[in-house]
Amino acid sequence: MLRLDGVSKIYRVGAFGGRELRAVSGVSFDVNPGEVVSLIGESGSGKSTLGRMVLRLTPASEGTITFDGTDVSAIRSRKAYYRQVQGVFQDPFSCYNPVFKADRVFAMIKQEYFPEMGRAEWRDRVESSLDGVRLDPGQVLGKYPHQLSGGQLQRMLIARALMLDIRLLVADEIISMLDASTRIDVLNLLGDLRARGLGILFVTHDLSLGNYVSDRTVVLRRGRIAEMGPTDRVFGNPLHPYTRTLLDSVPRLHTKWADEEPAAGQTPCPFHDRAPDTPVRSDLAEAEKEHYVACAGSGACPAAKETA
Ligand SMILES: Nc1ncnc2c1ncn2[C@@H]1O[C@H](COP(=O)(O)OP(=O)(O)OP(=O)(O)O)[C@@H](O)[C@H]1O
């Protein structure tokens, strides 16, 4: 359904945009119907930039993003694309205008996509979407944002996306601002959506969330894929030193860890030290079935120099 092929993003930064910042480099993966794919990495690793490119909020500098085989940048009608692909972001509060009732977000969808629909039919549609995210219409309709919890507001945004019968949801840190009790609700909701055949790109810096919710995991480091594969294999048998560092750092909440390139000879390189018959796909070695890993030193490890 969704396929990224060699996608890069270069931002122009600095005074007068005179410097280039490569936020994403040569990223390839796909998201299939009924599948949750987590994009995991520390702050600044390029996760949101990838989500924004998928949502056409910023163009890719290199590579292609296709949806059902069509290059999304060539889809002339944004409206047609957004009928199938929607995004929900971290801060639900910022998506509502405190002056208006929260259900105005639904009215905006009606205005844009269903201007002809009668009131009764529209009301049914709103209520069934709310039902789909386990919200009681009586408790949320007609209320102002400050009268609703963060979890309710977030679920209303997901309901809004579902009103369009979307096929792919980009969920960018949607759990981060929710309290523990609503987190699990929203996570279970994602599970329901997956069961209904939706593809979900789940952007998070939180490994435990990624592990809980996703079928496949893509670990991003400095804009490149360090490792990707079925979640149980990436978490159960992490091959890249960066993934291991991320996993090791989970219990040490108060200890600062450094994401440094491994010093020469310090760490075996899972890419360059692979068995001779290991299949290679661009810069990733397929260490086990569908479990891919990159060079430990972003191509500059000692093993890479020996092979060169
Ligand atoms: N519009 C922009 N212009 C210039 N640089 C940007 C822009 N957006 C992001 N960046 C830079 O691109 C890099 C990747 O940012 P991005 O927001 O994608 O990372 P992230 O992994 O989502 O981080 P976080 O978890 O903190 O949101 C960072 O160095 C960031 O400063």
Ligand as a Chemical Component Dictionary entry (heavy atoms), coordinates in Angstrom:
data_LIG
# 
_chem_comp.id                   LIG 
_chem_comp.type                 NON-POLYMER 
_chem_comp.pdbx_formal_charge   0 
_chem_comp.three_letter_code    LIG 
# 
loop_
_chem_comp_atom.comp_id 
_chem_comp_atom.atom_id 
_chem_comp_atom.alt_atom_id 
_chem_comp_atom.type_symbol 
_chem_comp_atom.charge 
_chem_comp_atom.model_Cartn_x 
_chem_comp_atom.model_Cartn_y 
_chem_comp_atom.model_Cartn_z 
_chem_comp_atom.pdbx_ordinal 
LIG N1  N1  N 0 11.447 22.598 8.801  1  
LIG C1  C1  C 0 12.689 22.287 9.139  2  
LIG N2  N2  N 0 13.730 23.049 8.725  3  
LIG C2  C2  C 0 14.995 22.728 9.033  4  
LIG N3  N3  N 0 15.353 21.651 9.762  5  
LIG C3  C3  C 0 14.363 20.840 10.213 6  
LIG C4  C4  C 0 12.990 21.120 9.926  7  
LIG N4  N4  N 0 12.230 20.148 10.492 8  
LIG C5  C5  C 0 13.095 19.303 11.112 9  
LIG N5  N5  N 0 14.364 19.721 10.946 10 
LIG C6  C6  C 0 15.585 19.037 11.422 11 
LIG O1  O1  O 0 15.584 17.733 10.878 12 
LIG C7  C7  C 0 16.072 16.794 11.830 13 
LIG C8  C8  C 0 15.029 15.715 12.033 14 
LIG O2  O2  O 0 13.900 16.311 12.677 15 
LIG P1  P1  P 0 12.566 15.507 12.994 16 
LIG O3  O3  O 0 11.596 16.447 13.629 17 
LIG O4  O4  O 0 12.139 14.780 11.795 18 
LIG O5  O5  O 0 13.094 14.441 14.074 19 
LIG P2  P2  P 0 12.278 13.536 15.077 20 
LIG O6  O6  O 0 12.973 12.222 15.093 21 
LIG O7  O7  O 0 10.840 13.525 14.722 22 
LIG O8  O8  O 0 12.496 14.287 16.447 23 
LIG P3  P3  P 0 11.454 14.508 17.667 24 
LIG O9  O9  O 0 11.213 13.138 18.240 25 
LIG O10 O10 O 0 12.207 15.412 18.586 26 
LIG O11 O11 O 0 10.220 15.121 17.074 27 
LIG C9  C9  C 0 16.408 17.581 13.084 28 
LIG O12 O12 O 0 17.785 17.872 13.051 29 
LIG C10 C10 C 0 15.594 18.842 12.931 30 
LIG O13 O13 O 0 16.220 19.927 13.583 31 
# 
loop_
_chem_comp_bond.comp_id 
_chem_comp_bond.atom_id_1 
_chem_comp_bond.atom_id_2 
_chem_comp_bond.value_order 
_chem_comp_bond.pdbx_ordinal 
LIG N1  C1  SING 1  
LIG C1  N2  SING 2  
LIG C1  C4  DOUB 3  
LIG N2  C2  DOUB 4  
LIG C2  N3  SING 5  
LIG N3  C3  DOUB 6  
LIG C3  C4  SING 7  
LIG C3  N5  SING 8  
LIG C4  N4  SING 9  
LIG N4  C5  DOUB 10 
LIG C5  N5  SING 11 
LIG N5  C6  SING 12 
LIG C6  O1  SING 13 
LIG C6  C10 SING 14 
LIG O1  C7  SING 15 
LIG C7  C8  SING 16 
LIG C7  C9  SING 17 
LIG C8  O2  SING 18 
LIG O2  P1  SING 19 
LIG P1  O3  DOUB 20 
LIG P1  O4  SING 21 
LIG P1  O5  SING 22 
LIG O5  P2  SING 23 
LIG P2  O6  DOUB 24 
LIG P2  O7  SING 25 
LIG P2  O8  SING 26 
LIG O8  P3  SING 27 
LIG P3  O9  DOUB 28 
LIG P3  O10 SING 29 
LIG P3  O11 SING 30 
LIG C9  O12 SING 31 
LIG C9  C10 SING 32 
LIG C10 O13 SING 33 
# 
